[in-house]
Amino acid sequence: MYKQIAANKRNTIIIMSLFVVIIAAIGCAFAYAFNDWAITIYVLVVASIYALIQYFLATKLAVAMTGAKEIEKRDNPRLYRVVENLAITAGLPMPKVYIIDDPAPNAFATGRDPEHAVVAATTGLIDIMDDNELTAVMAHEMSHVKNYDIRVSMIVFGLVCLIGFISDLGFRMLYYGNRRSSSDEDRSPVGFIIILVTSILAPLVAALAQMAISREREYLADISAVKLTRFPEGMISALKKLDEQGQPMKRQNSAAAQMYINNPMKKGVISKLFSTHPPIEDRIERLENAKTSF
């Protein structure tokens, strides 16, 4: 189990490093095309400022996108007490607890650190899960908090958006640069080709890296949840219910999909191919194989 946790964390660091390489590559492509290497510095500075803004605003944005409403203990004692007990067991500050009015069973965690964490569950999840299963699901979300997955997800989300913005900027620079060039000597065909290729490939690579990170963190949260509850059957049973009774959520947003324990988007060939979540059967299999180590 501990080897798997270490491997998942190591893989996340490697993939996160890829984002830095992508942004630097885009900056170098722009710099080469326009023969101004200061552009690379500008790109990195803008990326840093954007990431900082995203770091402080992402939680409010995520909650707004999901339609979640904050609750107190009196509003739903069962859910609140489960989260409260898990926070004590895990040695974490009590996060804010939210409920989403949606029949689709699902849950998520977000925030920049454990002191500013948010956990949420849908009404559908609360209704279908027994106490052990609800505890397992919320332990999964609290594990995201404890493992700082919430911070990783926020940073990755911000970087993916940033790479998309820079790539779009590259297309615009390419278009207007060609229109304003007065002679063939002013143009840099090789540079513009590099911008074109980079602007097309960078968002695709970033999306694939986002999926890889999210999948690794889901596996890790499953294992960490069992470590927290000491009851693998609860997590396995909860995942089976999510698989059997899962459905698309009413308010769907692909940008927020990675936060949830189960894919909230409408199922289809394309959504499966580019899903930020590993197949539930694979998650169950990993837990079954790891039972002896708990």
Order of alpha helices (4+ residues) and beta strands (2+ residues): alpha-alpha-beta-alpha-beta-beta-beta-alpha-alpha-alpha-alpha-alpha-alpha-alpha
